[in-house]
Amino acid sequence: FYHEDQSGQVLQQGISEPGAFSSWMAAATSYSISNVPMLPFYIYYSMFGFQRIGDLAWAAGDMRARGFLLGGTSGRTTLNGEGLQHEDGHSHLLAGAIPNCHSYDPTFSFEVGVILQDGVRRMLTEQEDCYYYITLMNENYAHPDMPKGVEAGIIKGMYLLRETGAGNGEKGKTRAKNVPQVQLMGSGTILREVMAAAELLEQEFGVASTIWSCPSFNELRRDGFDVERWNRLHPMEKKPRQSWVATCLEGHAGPVVAATDYVRAYSDQIRAFIPEGRKFISLGTDGYGRSDSREALRGFFEIDRYWIAHAAIAALAAEGKMNPQDVARAIKQWKLDPDKPNPLTV
């Protein structure tokens, strides 16, 4: 639904990121400076935010700014025609360092709606001194209905989207014991590649997958370390607290593969909270951006459905649930080049 209203205001300041962000800061602090509560939206290419005006982003946090930053056409493979300059693969790492900035990389419209609603509640109703960074895409794809009861998981940064595999049931507990199982995580546009990888695994290798949408690895990291700190400071508690990542994965067997359109360090932030003994593989877009089709770029950075599915099979083989022959068959079947250069090096 789109609506124009003369009581609103739109500022178009051209190619002047510091000027535009300063205007946003003025509106984002008007609740205290002018006693006029506002929640401004600043819409920009994601690369033009925290990388170019990072000092102002920190100043916004220090000034207790409240509002939304929308990083458009985000991800290193999604803004596919502008090469190095505009392809963002690390803004979420920069945003995650600012203590009162809550950052999300949603895939579906219902995730965006839940996050925006939560932001309005926290910043206006609860009067919290924080602001939100949300990365957005411009790809055309179907948006499903929101599963029941996932709102809290969206805000926490992780929820169960769907499961695949013969014989699966609620939380995967009724799957046949001899069916290999893997946990697949994704965010933003790459979550759809994760979903496609799950289909490949089921149809071509008989592997069952649990698909987790992870709109915020940053929020998961903060939660995990907060829980770790609490447990360290409360040694006499009978029942230690558990991170949200560990809580979600409880009862779901198999190694974990996480893929995003950002550098590996983004999803790798939750490695410390993966249950002990689980193989964890993070896939990302380490390296320089480049101009090509989205399909080609995702193959180059090894984050498309085939590379994700291959990583899952390799992880299962490492845990003894599959064998090296399965890994070799995946490489051959999906025409993966084992001798291609590491994307980080070219």
Beta strands, then each sheet from edge to edge (+ up, - down):
strand 1: 41-45
strand 2: 68-72
strand 3: 101-104
strand 4: 131-135
strand 5: 159-164
strand 6: 181-186
strand 7: 208-213
strand 8: 256-259
strand 9: 280-283
sheet 1: 1+ 2+ 4+ 3+
sheet 2: 5+ 7- 6- 8- 9-
end
